[in-house]
Amino acid sequence: MIKGTAIPINHQPLDRLHQSPWQRLRHDRWGLIGMAIVAVYGLMATGVWWGWWGTDWSAISADFYAPASWDHWLGTNAIGQDIAARGLYATRVAFEVGLVVAVLATGLGVFMGALAGFFSGTWLDAVILWLMGVLDAIPFYLFVAALAYALQGHPLAMHIAMTLTFWTQVGRIIRAEVMVLKHMTFAEAARAMGLKPLHILWRHVLPNTSHLITIQATLVFVAAIKTEVILSFLGLGIQQGISWGLMLSESVNDIQAGYFNNFMAASGLLFILIIAFNFFSDALQDALDPKMNGAHELN
């Protein structure tokens, strides 16, 4: 009989599968840093909503192109408006757009994707897939411009356009997951009990996609913010108030005159939020879907 040395086995990936999402998230350093930064931005937006700061973003003073100081932390623009106050107010606008579009687009995507997946192979699935294909085929910015013109500059034109565009990606992901879940044992047992198809879908199948819904909502949130900045820069986005996109548009003339404060403030605030949210989204995906993370570690 040949005696051998026992080989230690690393059970960390398997143990990770039994941890709660918060336990997995708190071990991701960059994810926690991203979450903290996003929370700071959320506090900034909340302060504007409650009128604690940023309310004087449109006030005009005689300090044209003033440098950073105690009175104006990030300086002023060409007409003496405080850049820090404008950046704070724009943070509120970004969060409003992100939250509204994330809720509407994710909700619509989950509804349509769940129906298409549960009734896959039927006429309902075919119609929903056709609708997704049509919306994906329309150039996004052309669609937004046409919708804004049709709504005669309605402030929600951009939100509606992004909602009608972003839901398709969510719908495809939910559809694929529902197609798998509807054939699992718990769904078959519910059918055997005589439950109606829609009851099985909404009460038993769809709750098992909550991790995907959460992840997709975060992705839509950050995509909506980036899109709003681009649209506002092009003059198709925010019509009233101020946003980072409008600040970047205004900074074109400032840069030509040799003043960079407006550009640095808007681009810096956007860059930090996007990077932080990407870290947080990646960590959230690993925390809510430990099987994917465990598979990577085992490989």
C-alpha positions as CSV (number, residue, x, y, z in Angstrom):
1,M,0.0,0.0,0.0
2,I,1.4,3.3,-1.0
3,K,1.1,6.1,1.4
4,G,0.6,9.6,0.0
5,T,0.6,13.1,1.3
6,A,-2.8,14.7,1.7
7,I,-3.4,17.5,-0.7
8,P,-5.1,20.5,0.9
9,I,-8.2,21.7,-0.8
10,N,-9.3,25.3,-0.9
11,H,-12.9,25.5,0.0
12,Q,-13.1,29.3,-0.1
13,P,-15.1,29.4,-3.4
14,L,-17.6,26.9,-2.0
15,D,-17.9,28.7,1.3
16,R,-18.5,31.9,-0.6
17,L,-21.6,30.4,-2.1
18,H,-23.2,30.1,1.4
19,Q,-22.5,33.7,2.4
20,S,-25.1,36.4,2.3
21,P,-24.8,39.1,-0.4
22,W,-23.7,41.7,2.1
23,Q,-21.0,39.4,3.4
24,R,-19.7,38.9,-0.1
25,L,-20.0,42.6,-0.9
26,R,-18.1,43.8,2.2
27,H,-15.1,41.8,1.2
28,D,-14.8,43.7,-2.1
29,R,-12.7,46.7,-1.2
30,W,-13.2,48.5,-4.5
31,G,-16.9,47.8,-4.5
32,L,-17.2,49.3,-1.0
33,I,-15.2,52.4,-2.1
34,G,-17.5,52.8,-5.1
35,M,-20.6,52.4,-2.9
36,A,-19.3,55.0,-0.5
37,I,-18.6,57.5,-3.4
38,V,-22.1,56.9,-4.8
39,A,-23.5,57.5,-1.4
40,V,-21.7,60.8,-1.2
41,Y,-23.2,61.8,-4.5
42,G,-26.6,60.7,-3.3
43,L,-26.2,62.9,-0.2
44,M,-25.2,65.8,-2.5
45,A,-28.3,65.3,-4.6
46,T,-30.5,65.0,-1.4
47,G,-29.1,68.2,-0.1
48,V,-30.2,70.0,-3.3
49,W,-33.7,68.4,-3.1
50,W,-34.1,69.6,0.5
51,G,-32.7,73.1,-0.3
52,W,-29.6,72.8,1.9
53,W,-27.2,73.8,-0.9
54,G,-27.0,74.5,-4.6
55,T,-30.1,76.7,-4.6
56,D,-28.3,79.7,-5.9
57,W,-26.9,78.0,-8.9
58,S,-28.4,80.5,-11.3
59,A,-27.4,83.7,-9.3
60,I,-25.3,86.1,-11.3
61,S,-22.6,88.2,-9.7
62,A,-20.0,90.6,-10.9
63,D,-17.1,88.1,-10.3
64,F,-16.6,87.0,-13.9
65,Y,-14.3,84.0,-14.4
66,A,-13.2,84.3,-10.7
67,P,-10.7,81.7,-9.6
68,A,-11.4,79.2,-6.8
69,S,-11.7,80.8,-3.4
70,W,-13.6,80.5,-0.1
71,D,-16.5,82.4,-1.6
72,H,-16.5,80.3,-4.8
73,W,-15.0,76.9,-4.2
74,L,-14.6,76.1,-7.9
75,G,-14.6,79.6,-9.3
76,T,-17.2,81.3,-11.5
77,N,-18.2,81.2,-15.1
78,A,-18.4,83.9,-17.8
79,I,-21.4,85.6,-16.1
80,G,-20.3,85.2,-12.5
81,Q,-22.4,82.1,-11.6
82,D,-20.9,79.9,-9.0
83,I,-19.6,76.7,-10.6
84,A,-19.7,74.6,-7.4
85,A,-23.4,75.4,-6.9
86,R,-24.1,74.6,-10.5
87,G,-22.2,71.3,-10.2
88,L,-24.2,70.4,-7.0
89,Y,-27.5,71.2,-8.7
90,A,-26.5,69.2,-11.8
91,T,-25.8,66.2,-9.4
92,R,-29.5,66.3,-8.4
93,V,-30.5,66.4,-12.1
94,A,-28.3,63.4,-12.9
95,F,-29.8,61.4,-10.1
96,E,-33.4,62.4,-11.0
97,V,-32.8,61.3,-14.6
98,G,-31.0,58.1,-13.6
99,L,-33.7,57.0,-11.0
100,V,-36.6,57.8,-13.3
101,V,-35.2,56.0,-16.3
102,A,-33.9,53.1,-14.2
103,V,-37.3,52.5,-12.6
104,L,-39.3,52.9,-15.8
105,A,-37.0,51.0,-18.2
106,T,-36.3,48.2,-15.8
107,G,-39.9,47.8,-14.9
108,L,-41.0,47.7,-18.6
109,G,-38.1,45.4,-19.4
110,V,-39.0,43.0,-16.6
111,F,-42.7,43.0,-17.6
112,M,-42.1,42.4,-21.3
113,G,-39.2,40.0,-20.8
114,A,-41.1,37.9,-18.3
115,L,-44.1,37.5,-20.6
116,A,-41.9,36.7,-23.6
117,G,-39.9,34.1,-21.6
118,F,-42.8,32.4,-19.9
119,F,-44.8,32.2,-23.2
120,S,-41.8,31.5,-25.4
121,G,-42.6,30.1,-28.8
122,T,-46.1,31.7,-28.9
123,W,-47.4,34.7,-30.8
124,L,-46.9,36.9,-27.7
125,D,-43.2,36.1,-27.6
126,A,-42.9,36.7,-31.3
127,V,-44.5,40.1,-31.0
128,I,-42.3,41.2,-28.1
129,L,-39.2,40.0,-29.9
130,W,-40.2,41.9,-33.0
131,L,-40.8,45.1,-31.0
132,M,-37.4,44.7,-29.4
133,G,-35.8,44.3,-32.8
134,V,-37.5,47.4,-34.2
135,L,-36.5,49.6,-31.3
136,D,-32.9,48.4,-31.3
137,A,-32.7,49.1,-35.1
138,I,-33.7,52.8,-34.7
139,P,-30.7,55.1,-34.2
140,F,-31.0,56.3,-30.6
141,Y,-30.1,60.0,-31.0
142,L,-32.3,60.3,-34.1
143,F,-35.1,58.7,-32.1
144,V,-34.7,61.1,-29.2
145,A,-34.6,64.1,-31.6
146,A,-37.8,63.0,-33.3
147,L,-39.6,62.3,-30.0
148,A,-38.5,65.7,-28.6
149,Y,-39.9,67.4,-31.7
150,A,-43.1,65.4,-31.5
151,L,-43.6,66.4,-27.9
152,Q,-42.8,70.0,-28.6
153,G,-39.9,70.2,-26.1
154,H,-41.7,68.4,-23.3
155,P,-39.3,68.0,-20.3
156,L,-40.0,64.3,-20.2
157,A,-39.2,63.7,-23.8
158,M,-35.6,62.5,-23.0
159,H,-36.9,60.3,-20.2
160,I,-39.4,58.6,-22.5
161,A,-36.9,58.1,-25.3
162,M,-34.4,56.5,-23.0
163,T,-37.0,54.3,-21.3
164,L,-38.3,53.1,-24.7
165,T,-34.7,52.3,-25.7
166,F,-33.1,50.9,-22.6
167,W,-35.8,48.4,-21.7
168,T,-35.0,46.1,-24.6
169,Q,-31.7,44.9,-23.1
170,V,-33.3,44.3,-19.7
171,G,-36.1,42.4,-21.4
172,R,-33.8,40.1,-23.3
173,I,-31.9,39.1,-20.1
174,I,-35.1,38.5,-18.1
175,R,-36.6,36.5,-21.0
176,A,-33.6,34.2,-21.1
177,E,-33.7,33.7,-17.3
178,V,-37.4,33.0,-17.2
179,M,-37.1,30.5,-20.0
180,V,-34.8,28.5,-17.8
181,L,-36.7,29.0,-14.5
182,K,-40.1,27.9,-15.9
183,H,-38.8,24.4,-16.5
184,M,-37.4,24.0,-13.0
185,T,-38.9,21.7,-10.3
186,F,-40.7,24.4,-8.3
187,A,-42.4,25.7,-11.4
188,E,-43.5,22.2,-12.5
189,A,-44.8,21.6,-9.0
190,A,-46.8,24.7,-9.1
191,R,-48.3,23.6,-12.4
192,A,-49.2,20.2,-11.0
193,M,-51.0,22.0,-8.2
194,G,-53.3,23.6,-10.8
195,L,-52.0,27.2,-10.4
196,K,-52.7,29.6,-13.3
197,P,-49.7,30.4,-15.6
198,L,-49.6,34.1,-14.7
199,H,-49.8,33.3,-11.0
200,I,-46.8,31.0,-11.4
201,L,-44.9,33.6,-13.4
202,W,-45.4,36.6,-11.0
203,R,-45.4,34.7,-7.6
204,H,-42.9,31.9,-8.2
205,V,-40.7,32.5,-11.3
206,L,-40.1,36.2,-11.4
207,P,-38.9,36.6,-7.7
208,N,-36.0,34.3,-8.6
209,T,-34.8,36.9,-11.1
210,S,-34.5,39.7,-8.4
211,H,-30.6,39.6,-8.6
212,L,-30.7,40.2,-12.3
213,I,-33.3,43.0,-11.9
214,T,-31.1,44.7,-9.3
215,I,-28.0,44.5,-11.5
216,Q,-29.8,45.7,-14.6
217,A,-31.3,48.6,-12.7
218,T,-27.9,49.8,-11.7
219,L,-26.6,49.5,-15.2
220,V,-29.5,51.4,-16.6
221,F,-29.1,54.1,-14.0
222,V,-25.5,54.9,-15.0
223,A,-26.3,54.6,-18.7
224,A,-29.1,57.1,-18.3
225,I,-26.8,59.6,-16.6
226,K,-24.2,59.3,-19.3
227,T,-26.8,59.6,-22.1
228,E,-28.3,62.7,-20.4
229,V,-24.9,64.4,-20.4
230,I,-24.5,63.7,-24.1
231,L,-28.0,64.8,-25.0
232,S,-27.8,67.9,-23.0
233,F,-24.4,68.7,-24.5
234,L,-26.0,68.4,-28.0
235,G,-29.0,70.5,-26.9
236,L,-31.5,67.6,-26.9
237,G,-31.6,67.0,-23.1
238,I,-32.3,69.2,-20.1
239,Q,-34.2,72.3,-21.2
240,Q,-34.7,73.9,-17.8
241,G,-32.2,74.0,-15.0
242,I,-28.5,72.9,-15.3
243,S,-26.8,69.6,-15.9
244,W,-23.2,68.4,-16.4
245,G,-23.9,68.2,-20.1
246,L,-25.0,71.9,-20.3
247,M,-21.9,72.9,-18.2
248,L,-19.7,71.1,-20.7
249,S,-21.5,72.8,-23.6
250,E,-20.9,76.2,-22.0
251,S,-17.3,75.4,-21.3
252,V,-16.5,75.2,-25.0
253,N,-16.3,79.0,-25.2
254,D,-14.6,79.1,-21.8
255,I,-11.8,76.9,-22.9
256,Q,-11.2,79.0,-26.0
257,A,-10.8,82.0,-23.6
258,G,-8.4,80.0,-21.4
259,Y,-10.7,79.2,-18.5
260,F,-11.1,75.5,-17.6
261,N,-12.9,75.6,-14.2
262,N,-16.3,74.9,-15.7
263,F,-15.0,72.0,-17.9
264,M,-13.0,70.5,-15.1
265,A,-15.9,70.6,-12.6
266,A,-18.5,69.0,-14.9
267,S,-16.2,66.4,-16.4
268,G,-14.6,65.6,-13.0
269,L,-17.9,65.1,-11.2
270,L,-19.2,62.9,-14.1
271,F,-16.0,60.8,-14.3
272,I,-15.8,60.1,-10.6
273,L,-19.4,59.0,-10.4
274,I,-19.2,56.8,-13.4
275,I,-16.0,55.0,-12.2
276,A,-17.4,54.6,-8.7
277,F,-20.7,53.2,-10.0
278,N,-18.9,50.8,-12.3
279,F,-16.9,49.5,-9.3
280,F,-20.1,49.2,-7.3
281,S,-22.0,47.5,-10.1
282,D,-19.3,44.9,-10.6
283,A,-19.2,44.2,-6.9
284,L,-22.9,44.0,-6.7
285,Q,-23.0,41.5,-9.5
286,D,-20.5,39.3,-7.8
287,A,-22.3,39.6,-4.5
288,L,-25.7,38.7,-5.9
289,D,-24.5,36.0,-8.3
290,P,-21.8,34.1,-6.3
291,K,-21.9,31.1,-8.6
292,M,-20.2,33.2,-11.3
293,N,-17.6,34.5,-8.9
294,G,-17.0,31.0,-7.5
295,A,-16.6,29.6,-11.0
296,H,-13.9,32.2,-11.8
297,E,-12.0,31.3,-8.6
298,L,-12.1,27.6,-9.3
299,N,-10.7,28.1,-12.7
